[in-house]
Amino acid sequence: MNLSKKSKFIVLLLAICCSGWITYTYLMKPPATIESKQVAFTGTTAAFSTKIQENTNDWLNKVVVLEGVVTSKDAYGITLNSEVYCQFRETQKTVAEQQNIKIKGRFIGYDDLLNELKLDQCIIQK
């Protein structure tokens, strides 16, 4: 079957448009939220701290749920048991010091200067 130049051009144009649309929808997907990600560890801050000492790199960008007592609080986050800093996505006014809470967040590393583990994108678990 012989296709004319005009038919070949239309088929090529449709193929380019389809592949462009598929690429655009794939690249423009919103990032996964912390609520939808699978939890890699659930427990206390002390238990997580000992797990981290074994190999920190295995835990980078993993989602964890930690339970502890709020020892300090600032405008951006809170510190649990003086060893885990949890940075919230938005300001939290409901958290009080010496309150026992459960937090879900992504582990981003260890801060040598402050001697703390760091979590970001934290949310309070009920």
N, C-alpha and C positions, 0 to 999 in steps of 0.2 A: 504494500500500500504506500503510495507516494503522497507525502504531505507537502502542501505548498509552503512557501516561505512565511506567509502570513500565519498559517496554522502552527508552524514550528515556533514562531515568535510568541504567539499567545500561550502555548504550552510552557515555554521557557519562562515567560512572565508569571504565570500562575505558580510554577514550581518555586520561583524566587520569592514570591509573596508568601506562599505557604511556609517555606523554611524560615523566612524572616519573622513571621508571626509566631511560629513555634519557638524560635530562639528568644524572642522578646518575652513571651509568657514564662519561659523557663528562667530567664535571668532576672525578671522583675518579681519573682515570688517574694513575699514578705519573709523575714527571718523567723525561725521557730521561736516561740515564746518559752520562757522558763517553765511555765505551767504545763506545757505539752511535752517537755523533755523527760526522758527516763532517768530515774534516780540511781546513782552508782553507790551511794553510801547513806545509811540512816543510823544515827546514834548520837552520842554526846560529843562535846567539843574535845574532851580529853581522849576519847577513843580515836577520834579522827586525827588528832595531833600525833598520836603514836603511829597511826597508819602512814601519815605523811613523812615521818622520819625515815621510814624504810626506803621509799623512792618517791620523791616529789613529782617528777616528770610524768609518772603514770597517772597522776590525778589532775593534771592541768586540763581546764575546760570541761571537767566532769561536774555534773549536778549532784549536790549533796543536801541532805536534810539534817540539820544539827539542832540539838537541844542544849540550852544553857541558861545561865543567869546573866542579865544585862548588867555589866559593871560600869560602863560609861556610854555616853550618848552625845552626838554632835549634830550639826545641821544636815550631814550627808548620810550618816549611818550610826550603827551601834557596835559596841564591843561585847562579845560574850566571853565570860569567865577570864577576862584579861588576856585572851590568847587568839581570838578570832574576830577580825573586823568585818562587819557585814555592811556593804554599801547598798542602799535602796535605790530603786528606780525613781521614786518620788518621796517627798518628805513625809516622815512618819511622826505624828504627834501623839499617837495612842500608846506608845511604848514608854514605860517608866523604868527608872533604875531599880535594881534588885528584883525585877520581875522575871519569872521563869517562862521562857518562850521557845518555840520551835520555828526555825528559819529554813527556807529552801533557797539555795543560791548556787552560783557557778564558781568553782574554785579557780582563782587566777594566779595564785602564787604565794610565796613567802616573802615577807618584808624583813630583811636583815636589820635594818635600822631600828624599827620599832619592835622587832621580835614578835611579829604577829602573822597569822595566816590571813589571807585576803579572799573574800567572797564578793561578787558583784551581782547585779540584777536580783537582789534578794527580795523575797516576799515572806510575809508572816503566815505560817500554817496555823490553822485553827485546831 
